[in-house]
């Protein structure tokens, strides 16, 4: 079952600010990913999956 980017973050126990810091990006950039206003690079998405403990195929990105 696929989950949203936000659900993956929340389930891992991170705020937007915390996950952004772990990924080396701004909170605004991360917010844009969650709202579909931007998409992460492949390497950023892989790191996000690692940090949240989920497989890439289990997360869906929102479309604007």
PDB file of N, CA, C, O and CB in Angstrom:
ATOM      1  N   UNK A   1       0.833  -1.177   0.000  1.00  0.00           N
ATOM      2  CA  UNK A   1       0.000   0.000   0.000  1.00  0.00           C
ATOM      3  C   UNK A   1       0.885   1.250   0.000  1.00  0.00           C
ATOM      4  O   UNK A   1       1.768   1.380   0.847  1.00  0.00           O
ATOM      5  CB  UNK A   1      -0.952  -0.007   1.213  1.00  0.00           C
ATOM      6  N   UNK A   2       0.662   2.137  -0.912  1.00  0.00           N
ATOM      7  CA  UNK A   2       1.441   3.368  -1.003  1.00  0.00           C
ATOM      8  C   UNK A   2       0.921   4.398  -0.008  1.00  0.00           C
ATOM      9  O   UNK A   2      -0.279   4.495   0.246  1.00  0.00           O
ATOM     10  CB  UNK A   2       1.397   3.934  -2.434  1.00  0.00           C
ATOM     11  N   UNK A   3       1.854   5.162   0.545  1.00  0.00           N
ATOM     12  CA  UNK A   3       1.493   6.229   1.466  1.00  0.00           C
ATOM     13  C   UNK A   3       2.031   7.548   0.930  1.00  0.00           C
ATOM     14  O   UNK A   3       2.937   7.575   0.097  1.00  0.00           O
ATOM     15  CB  UNK A   3       2.040   5.945   2.891  1.00  0.00           C
ATOM     16  N   UNK A   4       1.464   8.624   1.416  1.00  0.00           N
ATOM     17  CA  UNK A   4       1.916   9.936   0.970  1.00  0.00           C
ATOM     18  C   UNK A   4       3.262  10.277   1.582  1.00  0.00           C
ATOM     19  O   UNK A   4       3.685   9.682   2.573  1.00  0.00           O
ATOM     20  CB  UNK A   4       0.889  11.007   1.324  1.00  0.00           C
ATOM     21  N   UNK A   5       3.915  11.236   0.978  1.00  0.00           N
ATOM     22  CA  UNK A   5       5.180  11.731   1.492  1.00  0.00           C
ATOM     23  C   UNK A   5       4.996  12.231   2.924  1.00  0.00           C
ATOM     24  O   UNK A   5       5.825  11.962   3.793  1.00  0.00           O
ATOM     25  CB  UNK A   5       5.736  12.853   0.587  1.00  0.00           C
ATOM     26  N   UNK A   6       3.915  12.955   3.162  1.00  0.00           N
ATOM     27  CA  UNK A   6       3.639  13.472   4.506  1.00  0.00           C
ATOM     28  C   UNK A   6       3.446  12.333   5.500  1.00  0.00           C
ATOM     29  O   UNK A   6       3.990  12.379   6.604  1.00  0.00           O
ATOM     30  CB  UNK A   6       2.394  14.371   4.489  1.00  0.00           C
ATOM     31  N   UNK A   7       2.686  11.320   5.127  1.00  0.00           N
ATOM     32  CA  UNK A   7       2.446  10.190   6.027  1.00  0.00           C
ATOM     33  C   UNK A   7       3.746   9.473   6.367  1.00  0.00           C
ATOM     34  O   UNK A   7       3.949   9.067   7.511  1.00  0.00           O
ATOM     35  CB  UNK A   7       1.455   9.207   5.399  1.00  0.00           C
ATOM     36  N   UNK A   8       4.626   9.315   5.383  1.00  0.00           N
ATOM     37  CA  UNK A   8       5.912   8.665   5.635  1.00  0.00           C
ATOM     38  C   UNK A   8       6.705   9.461   6.663  1.00  0.00           C
ATOM     39  O   UNK A   8       7.301   8.889   7.576  1.00  0.00           O
ATOM     40  CB  UNK A   8       6.721   8.518   4.325  1.00  0.00           C
ATOM     41  N   UNK A   9       6.711  10.778   6.512  1.00  0.00           N
ATOM     42  CA  UNK A   9       7.440  11.650   7.442  1.00  0.00           C
ATOM     43  C   UNK A   9       6.841  11.581   8.840  1.00  0.00           C
ATOM     44  O   UNK A   9       7.560  11.402   9.823  1.00  0.00           O
ATOM     45  CB  UNK A   9       7.430  13.102   6.938  1.00  0.00           C
ATOM     46  N   UNK A  10       5.524  11.723   8.926  1.00  0.00           N
ATOM     47  CA  UNK A  10       4.849  11.712  10.226  1.00  0.00           C
ATOM     48  C   UNK A  10       5.014  10.361  10.912  1.00  0.00           C
ATOM     49  O   UNK A  10       5.276  10.305  12.113  1.00  0.00           O
ATOM     50  CB  UNK A  10       3.358  12.042  10.062  1.00  0.00           C
ATOM     51  N   UNK A  11       4.866   9.285  10.170  1.00  0.00           N
ATOM     52  CA  UNK A  11       5.026   7.943  10.741  1.00  0.00           C
ATOM     53  C   UNK A  11       6.432   7.720  11.272  1.00  0.00           C
ATOM     54  O   UNK A  11       6.626   6.958  12.220  1.00  0.00           O
ATOM     55  CB  UNK A  11       4.696   6.883   9.700  1.00  0.00           C
ATOM     56  N   UNK A  12       7.417   8.381  10.665  1.00  0.00           N
ATOM     57  CA  UNK A  12       8.800   8.268  11.121  1.00  0.00           C
ATOM     58  C   UNK A  12       9.080   9.191  12.311  1.00  0.00           C
ATOM     59  O   UNK A  12      10.145   9.120  12.924  1.00  0.00           O
ATOM     60  CB  UNK A  12       9.757   8.590   9.973  1.00  0.00           C
ATOM     61  N   UNK A  13       8.111  10.059  12.631  1.00  0.00           N
ATOM     62  CA  UNK A  13       8.244  10.916  13.794  1.00  0.00           C
ATOM     63  C   UNK A  13       8.984  12.220  13.562  1.00  0.00           C
ATOM     64  O   UNK A  13       9.496  12.816  14.509  1.00  0.00           O
ATOM     65  CB  UNK A  13       8.919  10.178  14.849  1.00  0.00           C
ATOM     66  N   UNK A  14       9.049  12.675  12.313  1.00  0.00           N
ATOM     67  CA  UNK A  14       9.758  13.908  11.987  1.00  0.00           C
ATOM     68  C   UNK A  14       8.801  15.054  11.690  1.00  0.00           C
ATOM     69  O   UNK A  14       7.719  14.854  11.138  1.00  0.00           O
ATOM     70  CB  UNK A  14      10.673  13.685  10.803  1.00  0.00           C
ATOM     71  N   UNK A  15       9.222  16.259  12.067  1.00  0.00           N
ATOM     72  CA  UNK A  15       8.541  17.462  11.601  1.00  0.00           C
ATOM     73  C   UNK A  15       9.129  17.786  10.228  1.00  0.00           C
ATOM     74  O   UNK A  15      10.139  17.203   9.833  1.00  0.00           O
ATOM     75  CB  UNK A  15       8.711  18.674  12.618  1.00  0.00           C
ATOM     76  N   UNK A  16       8.507  18.708   9.507  1.00  0.00           N
ATOM     77  CA  UNK A  16       9.069  19.131   8.225  1.00  0.00           C
ATOM     78  C   UNK A  16      10.469  19.699   8.431  1.00  0.00           C
ATOM     79  O   UNK A  16      11.372  19.434   7.638  1.00  0.00           O
ATOM     80  CB  UNK A  16       8.157  20.178   7.545  1.00  0.00           C
ATOM     81  N   UNK A  17      10.648  20.471   9.481  1.00  0.00           N
ATOM     82  CA  UNK A  17      11.951  21.079   9.751  1.00  0.00           C
ATOM     83  C   UNK A  17      13.010  20.022  10.040  1.00  0.00           C
ATOM     84  O   UNK A  17      14.139  20.131   9.562  1.00  0.00           O
ATOM     85  CB  UNK A  17      11.849  22.050  10.925  1.00  0.00           C
ATOM     86  N   UNK A  18      12.659  19.009  10.812  1.00  0.00           N
ATOM     87  CA  UNK A  18      13.616  17.948  11.161  1.00  0.00           C
ATOM     88  C   UNK A  18      14.043  17.150   9.934  1.00  0.00           C
ATOM     89  O   UNK A  18      15.233  16.903   9.738  1.00  0.00           O
ATOM     90  CB  UNK A  18      13.008  17.005  12.204  1.00  0.00           C
ATOM     91  N   UNK A  19      13.084  16.746   9.109  1.00  0.00           N
ATOM     92  CA  UNK A  19      13.453  15.949   7.937  1.00  0.00           C
ATOM     93  C   UNK A  19      14.229  16.789   6.944  1.00  0.00           C
ATOM     94  O   UNK A  19      15.157  16.294   6.304  1.00  0.00           O
ATOM     95  CB  UNK A  19      12.209  15.358   7.268  1.00  0.00           C
ATOM     96  N   UNK A  20      13.863  18.055   6.805  1.00  0.00           N
ATOM     97  CA  UNK A  20      14.604  18.938   5.896  1.00  0.00           C
ATOM     98  C   UNK A  20      16.057  19.055   6.339  1.00  0.00           C
ATOM     99  O   UNK A  20      16.969  18.999   5.514  1.00  0.00           O
ATOM    100  CB  UNK A  20      13.950  20.337   5.837  1.00  0.00           C
ATOM    101  N   UNK A  21      16.269  19.215   7.627  1.00  0.00           N
ATOM    102  CA  UNK A  21      17.631  19.324   8.156  1.00  0.00           C
ATOM    103  C   UNK A  21      18.422  18.041   7.882  1.00  0.00           C
ATOM    104  O   UNK A  21      19.591  18.103   7.501  1.00  0.00           O
ATOM    105  CB  UNK A  21      17.600  19.619   9.674  1.00  0.00           C
ATOM    106  N   UNK A  22      17.792  16.889   8.072  1.00  0.00           N
ATOM    107  CA  UNK A  22      18.454  15.606   7.823  1.00  0.00           C
ATOM    108  C   UNK A  22      18.811  15.440   6.343  1.00  0.00           C
ATOM    109  O   UNK A  22      19.797  14.786   6.004  1.00  0.00           O
ATOM    110  CB  UNK A  22      17.554  14.449   8.278  1.00  0.00           C
ATOM    111  N   UNK A  23      18.005  16.033   5.476  1.00  0.00           N
ATOM    112  CA  UNK A  23      18.236  15.923   4.040  1.00  0.00           C
ATOM    113  C   UNK A  23      19.140  17.030   3.503  1.00  0.00           C
ATOM    114  O   UNK A  23      19.562  16.979   2.348  1.00  0.00           O
ATOM    115  CB  UNK A  23      16.917  15.946   3.307  1.00  0.00           C
ATOM    116  N   UNK A  24      19.438  18.025   4.330  1.00  0.00           N
ATOM    117  CA  UNK A  24      20.297  19.124   3.904  1.00  0.00           C
ATOM    118  C   UNK A  24      19.609  20.104   2.963  1.00  0.00           C
ATOM    119  O   UNK A  24      20.236  20.692   2.082  1.00  0.00           O
ATOM    120  CB  UNK A  24      21.516  18.577   3.240  1.00  0.00           C
ATOM    121  N   UNK A  25      18.309  20.266   3.169  1.00  0.00           N
ATOM    122  CA  UNK A  25      17.522  21.189   2.339  1.00  0.00           C
ATOM    123  C   UNK A  25      16.750  22.138   3.253  1.00  0.00           C
ATOM    124  O   UNK A  25      16.723  21.948   4.469  1.00  0.00           O
ATOM    125  CB  UNK A  25      16.542  20.408   1.393  1.00  0.00           C
ATOM    126  N   UNK A  26      16.130  23.147   2.674  1.00  0.00           N
ATOM    127  CA  UNK A  26      15.326  24.068   3.478  1.00  0.00           C
ATOM    128  C   UNK A  26      13.958  23.457   3.768  1.00  0.00           C
ATOM    129  O   UNK A  26      13.490  22.559   3.068  1.00  0.00           O
ATOM    130  CB  UNK A  26      15.168  25.426   2.758  1.00  0.00           C
ATOM    131  N   UNK A  27      13.338  23.975   4.818  1.00  0.00           N
ATOM    132  CA  UNK A  27      11.983  23.534   5.156  1.00  0.00           C
ATOM    133  C   UNK A  27      11.026  23.879   4.017  1.00  0.00           C
ATOM    134  O   UNK A  27      10.106  23.116   3.723  1.00  0.00           O
ATOM    135  CB  UNK A  27      11.506  24.185   6.483  1.00  0.00           C
ATOM    136  N   UNK A  28      11.243  25.022   3.382  1.00  0.00           N
ATOM    137  CA  UNK A  28      10.386  25.441   2.270  1.00  0.00           C
ATOM    138  C   UNK A  28      10.490  24.450   1.111  1.00  0.00           C
ATOM    139  O   UNK A  28       9.479  24.091   0.507  1.00  0.00           O
ATOM    140  CB  UNK A  28      10.769  26.861   1.796  1.00  0.00           C
ATOM    141  N   UNK A  29      11.698  24.013   0.806  1.00  0.00           N
ATOM    142  CA  UNK A  29      11.883  23.028  -0.261  1.00  0.00           C
ATOM    143  C   UNK A  29      11.128  21.754   0.058  1.00  0.00           C
ATOM    144  O   UNK A  29      10.434  21.201  -0.795  1.00  0.00           O
ATOM    145  CB  UNK A  29      13.373  22.722  -0.468  1.00  0.00           C
ATOM    146  N   UNK A  30      11.266  21.289   1.295  1.00  0.00           N
ATOM    147  CA  UNK A  30      10.561  20.066   1.671  1.00  0.00           C
ATOM    148  C   UNK A  30       9.053  20.274   1.584  1.00  0.00           C
ATOM    149  O   UNK A  30       8.334  19.405   1.090  1.00  0.00           O
ATOM    150  CB  UNK A  30      10.959  19.625   3.091  1.00  0.00           C
ATOM    151  N   UNK A  31       8.570  21.416   2.061  1.00  0.00           N
ATOM    152  CA  UNK A  31       7.139  21.724   1.986  1.00  0.00           C
ATOM    153  C   UNK A  31       6.653  21.660   0.541  1.00  0.00           C
ATOM    154  O   UNK A  31       5.562  21.157   0.272  1.00  0.00           O
ATOM    155  CB  UNK A  31       6.850  23.117   2.585  1.00  0.00           C
ATOM    156  N   UNK A  32       7.455  22.166  -0.381  1.00  0.00           N
ATOM    157  CA  UNK A  32       7.084  22.130  -1.803  1.00  0.00           C
ATOM    158  C   UNK A  32       6.943  20.693  -2.283  1.00  0.00           C
ATOM    159  O   UNK A  32       6.072  20.397  -3.100  1.00  0.00           O
ATOM    160  CB  UNK A  32       8.130  22.872  -2.659  1.00  0.00           C
ATOM    161  N   UNK A  33       7.788  19.800  -1.786  1.00  0.00           N
ATOM    162  CA  UNK A  33       7.655  18.384  -2.156  1.00  0.00           C
ATOM    163  C   UNK A  33       6.329  17.833  -1.662  1.00  0.00           C
ATOM    164  O   UNK A  33       5.612  17.168  -2.410  1.00  0.00           O
ATOM    165  CB  UNK A  33       8.823  17.555  -1.581  1.00  0.00           C
ATOM    166  N   UNK A  34       6.000  18.105  -0.411  1.00  0.00           N
ATOM    167  CA  UNK A  34       4.760  17.566   0.171  1.00  0.00           C
ATOM    168  C   UNK A  34       3.515  18.116  -0.504  1.00  0.00           C
ATOM    169  O   UNK A  34       2.485  17.442  -0.551  1.00  0.00           O
ATOM    170  CB  UNK A  34       4.704  17.873   1.655  1.00  0.00           C
ATOM    171  N   UNK A  35       3.598  19.322  -1.022  1.00  0.00           N
ATOM    172  CA  UNK A  35       2.424  19.941  -1.635  1.00  0.00           C
ATOM    173  C   UNK A  35       2.393  19.784  -3.154  1.00  0.00           C
ATOM    174  O   UNK A  35       1.461  20.261  -3.801  1.00  0.00           O
ATOM    175  CB  UNK A  35       2.377  21.406  -1.280  1.00  0.00           C
ATOM    176  N   UNK A  36       3.389  19.126  -3.727  1.00  0.00           N
ATOM    177  CA  UNK A  36       3.405  18.890  -5.162  1.00  0.00           C
ATOM    178  C   UNK A  36       3.875  20.072  -5.987  1.00  0.00           C
ATOM    179  O   UNK A  36       3.722  20.071  -7.209  1.00  0.00           O
ATOM    180  CB  UNK A  36       2.058  18.501  -5.606  1.00  0.00           C
ATOM    181  N   UNK A  37       4.442  21.078  -5.344  1.00  0.00           N
ATOM    182  CA  UNK A  37       4.917  22.260  -6.071  1.00  0.00           C
ATOM    183  C   UNK A  37       6.320  22.046  -6.639  1.00  0.00           C
ATOM    184  O   UNK A  37       6.774  22.814  -7.487  1.00  0.00           O
ATOM    185  CB  UNK A  37       4.910  23.484  -5.151  1.00  0.00           C
ATOM    186  N   UNK A  38       7.001  21.005  -6.170  1.00  0.00           N
ATOM    187  CA  UNK A  38       8.334  20.635  -6.663  1.00  0.00           C
ATOM    188  C   UNK A  38       8.532  19.151  -6.381  1.00  0.00           C
ATOM    189  O   UNK A  38       7.831  18.562  -5.558  1.00  0.00           O
ATOM    190  CB  UNK A  38       9.471  21.503  -5.986  1.00  0.00           C
ATOM    191  N   UNK A  39       9.492  18.560  -7.073  1.00  0.00           N
ATOM    192  CA  UNK A  39       9.812  17.151  -6.856  1.00  0.00           C
ATOM    193  C   UNK A  39      11.274  17.024  -6.463  1.00  0.00           C
ATOM    194  O   UNK A  39      12.124  17.760  -6.965  1.00  0.00           O
ATOM    195  CB  UNK A  39       9.509  16.308  -8.121  1.00  0.00           C
ATOM    196  N   UNK A  40      11.566  16.086  -5.562  1.00  0.00           N
ATOM    197  CA  UNK A  40      12.960  15.880  -5.176  1.00  0.00           C
ATOM    198  C   UNK A  40      13.754  15.211  -6.296  1.00  0.00           C
ATOM    199  O   UNK A  40      13.195  14.505  -7.135  1.00  0.00           O
ATOM    200  CB  UNK A  40      13.038  15.035  -3.902  1.00  0.00           C
ATOM    201  N   UNK A  41      15.057  15.445  -6.294  1.00  0.00           N
ATOM    202  CA  UNK A  41      15.943  14.707  -7.191  1.00  0.00           C
ATOM    203  C   UNK A  41      15.944  13.258  -6.721  1.00  0.00           C
ATOM    204  O   UNK A  41      15.599  12.967  -5.575  1.00  0.00           O
ATOM    205  CB  UNK A  41      17.406  15.314  -7.209  1.00  0.00           C
ATOM    206  N   UNK A  42      16.331  12.363  -7.607  1.00  0.00           N
ATOM    207  CA  UNK A  42      16.332  10.935  -7.276  1.00  0.00           C
ATOM    208  C   UNK A  42      17.158  10.660  -6.020  1.00  0.00           C
ATOM    209  O   UNK A  42      16.720   9.914  -5.144  1.00  0.00           O
ATOM    210  CB  UNK A  42      16.877  10.114  -8.453  1.00  0.00           C
ATOM    211  N   UNK A  43      18.337  11.249  -5.928  1.00  0.00           N
ATOM    212  CA  UNK A  43      19.211  11.011  -4.768  1.00  0.00           C
ATOM    213  C   UNK A  43      18.570  11.534  -3.483  1.00  0.00           C
ATOM    214  O   UNK A  43      18.707  10.920  -2.425  1.00  0.00           O
ATOM    215  CB  UNK A  43      20.587  11.682  -4.982  1.00  0.00           C
ATOM    216  N   UNK A  44      17.875  12.660  -3.572  1.00  0.00           N
ATOM    217  CA  UNK A  44      17.193  13.210  -2.402  1.00  0.00           C
ATOM    218  C   UNK A  44      16.037  12.301  -1.981  1.00  0.00           C
ATOM    219  O   UNK A  44      15.803  12.093  -0.790  1.00  0.00           O
ATOM    220  CB  UNK A  44      16.675  14.633  -2.697  1.00  0.00           C
ATOM    221  N   UNK A  45      15.331  11.773  -2.954  1.00  0.00           N
ATOM    222  CA  UNK A  45      14.212  10.890  -2.661  1.00  0.00           C
ATOM    223  C   UNK A  45      14.704   9.603  -1.998  1.00  0.00           C
ATOM    224  O   UNK A  45      14.080   9.104  -1.061  1.00  0.00           O
ATOM    225  CB  UNK A  45      13.431  10.568  -3.946  1.00  0.00           C
ATOM    226  N   UNK A  46      15.813   9.074  -2.481  1.00  0.00           N
ATOM    227  CA  UNK A  46      16.381   7.860  -1.873  1.00  0.00           C
ATOM    228  C   UNK A  46      16.774   8.108  -0.423  1.00  0.00           C
ATOM    229  O   UNK A  46      16.513   7.276   0.446  1.00  0.00           O
ATOM    230  CB  UNK A  46      17.605   7.376  -2.673  1.00  0.00           C
ATOM    231  N   UNK A  47      17.400   9.250  -0.162  1.00  0.00           N
ATOM    232  CA  UNK A  47      17.799   9.610   1.203  1.00  0.00           C
ATOM    233  C   UNK A  47      16.563   9.774   2.081  1.00  0.00           C
ATOM    234  O   UNK A  47      16.559   9.337   3.231  1.00  0.00           O
ATOM    235  CB  UNK A  47      18.639  10.913   1.208  1.00  0.00           C
ATOM    236  N   UNK A  48      15.525  10.395   1.553  1.00  0.00           N
ATOM    237  CA  UNK A  48      14.280  10.560   2.288  1.00  0.00           C
ATOM    238  C   UNK A  48      13.709   9.197   2.685  1.00  0.00           C
ATOM    239  O   UNK A  48      13.292   8.999   3.826  1.00  0.00           O
ATOM    240  CB  UNK A  48      13.259  11.347   1.447  1.00  0.00           C
ATOM    241  N   UNK A  49      13.696   8.281   1.754  1.00  0.00           N
ATOM    242  CA  UNK A  49      13.190   6.934   2.034  1.00  0.00           C
ATOM    243  C   UNK A  49      13.999   6.269   3.142  1.00  0.00           C
ATOM    244  O   UNK A  49      13.435   5.646   4.041  1.00  0.00           O
ATOM    245  CB  UNK A  49      13.226   6.071   0.764  1.00  0.00           C
ATOM    246  N   UNK A  50      15.310   6.401   3.074  1.00  0.00           N
ATOM    247  CA  UNK A  50      16.182   5.837   4.117  1.00  0.00           C
ATOM    248  C   UNK A  50      15.862   6.444   5.479  1.00  0.00           C
ATOM    249  O   UNK A  50      15.718   5.725   6.467  1.00  0.00           O
ATOM    250  CB  UNK A  50      17.667   6.075   3.768  1.00  0.00           C
ATOM    251  N   UNK A  51      15.753   7.759   5.527  1.00  0.00           N
ATOM    252  CA  UNK A  51      15.487   8.452   6.796  1.00  0.00           C
ATOM    253  C   UNK A  51      14.144   8.041   7.386  1.00  0.00           C
ATOM    254  O   UNK A  51      14.009   7.918   8.604  1.00  0.00           O
ATOM    255  CB  UNK A  51      15.520   9.969   6.591  1.00  0.00           C
ATOM    256  N   UNK A  52      13.153   7.829   6.528  1.00  0.00           N
ATOM    257  CA  UNK A  52      11.809   7.483   6.989  1.00  0.00           C
ATOM    258  C   UNK A  52      11.601   5.977   7.144  1.00  0.00           C
ATOM    259  O   UNK A  52      10.578   5.543   7.675  1.00  0.00           O
ATOM    260  CB  UNK A  52      10.784   8.036   6.030  1.00  0.00           C
ATOM    261  N   UNK A  53      12.556   5.188   6.686  1.00  0.00           N
ATOM    262  CA  UNK A  53      12.460   3.744   6.824  1.00  0.00           C
ATOM    263  C   UNK A  53      11.403   3.102   5.955  1.00  0.00           C
ATOM    264  O   UNK A  53      10.750   2.142   6.365  1.00  0.00           O
ATOM    265  CB  UNK A  53      12.194   3.405   8.227  1.00  0.00           C
ATOM    266  N   UNK A  54      11.231   3.634   4.747  1.00  0.00           N
ATOM    267  CA  UNK A  54      10.258   3.069   3.813  1.00  0.00           C
ATOM    268  C   UNK A  54      10.913   2.824   2.460  1.00  0.00           C
ATOM    269  O   UNK A  54      11.929   3.434   2.127  1.00  0.00           O
ATOM    270  CB  UNK A  54       9.039   4.003   3.660  1.00  0.00           C
ATOM    271  N   UNK A  55      10.325   1.938   1.701  1.00  0.00           N
ATOM    272  CA  UNK A  55      10.805   1.649   0.357  1.00  0.00           C
ATOM    273  C   UNK A  55      10.276   2.703  -0.613  1.00  0.00           C
ATOM    274  O   UNK A  55       9.164   3.205  -0.445  1.00  0.00           O
ATOM    275  CB  UNK A  55      10.376   0.230  -0.088  1.00  0.00           C
ATOM    276  N   UNK A  56      11.066   3.032  -1.613  1.00  0.00           N
ATOM    277  CA  UNK A  56      10.682   4.070  -2.581  1.00  0.00           C
ATOM    278  C   UNK A  56       9.341   3.771  -3.240  1.00  0.00           C
ATOM    279  O   UNK A  56       8.553   4.688  -3.471  1.00  0.00           O
ATOM    280  CB  UNK A  56      11.756   4.213  -3.651  1.00  0.00           C
ATOM    281  N   UNK A  57       9.072   2.520  -3.544  1.00  0.00           N
ATOM    282  CA  UNK A  57       7.823   2.176  -4.226  1.00  0.00           C
ATOM    283  C   UNK A  57       6.607   2.312  -3.305  1.00  0.00           C
ATOM    284  O   UNK A  57       5.467   2.244  -3.766  1.00  0.00           O
ATOM    285  CB  UNK A  57       7.901   0.753  -4.768  1.00  0.00           C
ATOM    286  N   UNK A  58       6.850   2.505  -2.001  1.00  0.00           N
ATOM    287  CA  UNK A  58       5.746   2.630  -1.062  1.00  0.00           C
ATOM    288  C   UNK A  58       5.335   4.083  -0.799  1.00  0.00           C
ATOM    289  O   UNK A  58       4.396   4.327  -0.040  1.00  0.00           O
ATOM    290  CB  UNK A  58       6.117   1.971   0.234  1.00  0.00           C
ATOM    291  N   UNK A  59       6.022   5.044  -1.412  1.00  0.00           N
ATOM    292  CA  UNK A  59       5.692   6.453  -1.226  1.00  0.00           C
ATOM    293  C   UNK A  59       5.208   7.038  -2.553  1.00  0.00           C
ATOM    294  O   UNK A  59       5.809   6.796  -3.599  1.00  0.00           O
ATOM    295  CB  UNK A  59       6.919   7.243  -0.687  1.00  0.00           C
ATOM    296  N   UNK A  60       4.133   7.799  -2.504  1.00  0.00           N
ATOM    297  CA  UNK A  60       3.737   8.520  -3.706  1.00  0.00           C
ATOM    298  C   UNK A  60       3.907  10.016  -3.472  1.00  0.00           C
ATOM    299  O   UNK A  60       3.672  10.525  -2.377  1.00  0.00           O
ATOM    300  CB  UNK A  60       2.275   8.186  -4.099  1.00  0.00           C
ATOM    301  N   UNK A  61       4.316  10.694  -4.520  1.00  0.00           N
ATOM    302  CA  UNK A  61       4.499  12.142  -4.464  1.00  0.00           C
ATOM    303  C   UNK A  61       3.247  12.818  -4.984  1.00  0.00           C
ATOM    304  O   UNK A  61       2.673  12.380  -5.981  1.00  0.00           O
ATOM    305  CB  UNK A  61       5.740  12.584  -5.280  1.00  0.00           C
ATOM    306  N   UNK A  62       2.817  13.878  -4.321  1.00  0.00           N
ATOM    307  CA  UNK A  62       1.617  14.588  -4.784  1.00  0.00           C
ATOM    308  C   UNK A  62       1.867  15.312  -6.103  1.00  0.00           C
ATOM    309  O   UNK A  62       2.988  15.720  -6.405  1.00  0.00           O
ATOM    310  CB  UNK A  62       1.150  15.589  -3.724  1.00  0.00           C
ATOM    311  N   UNK A  63       0.836  15.457  -6.852  1.00  0.00           N
ATOM    312  CA  UNK A  63       0.906  16.215  -8.100  1.00  0.00           C
ATOM    313  C   UNK A  63       0.176  17.532  -7.886  1.00  0.00           C
ATOM    314  O   UNK A  63      -0.896  17.580  -7.283  1.00  0.00           O
ATOM    315  CB  UNK A  63       0.288  15.412  -9.301  1.00  0.00           C
ATOM    316  N   UNK A  64       0.775  18.586  -8.388  1.00  0.00           N
ATOM    317  CA  UNK A  64       0.181  19.928  -8.207  1.00  0.00           C
ATOM    318  C   UNK A  64      -1.093  20.068  -9.008  1.00  0.00           C
ATOM    319  O   UNK A  64      -1.727  21.123  -8.979  1.00  0.00           O
ATOM    320  CB  UNK A  64       1.174  21.026  -8.619  1.00  0.00           C
TER     321      UNK A  64
END
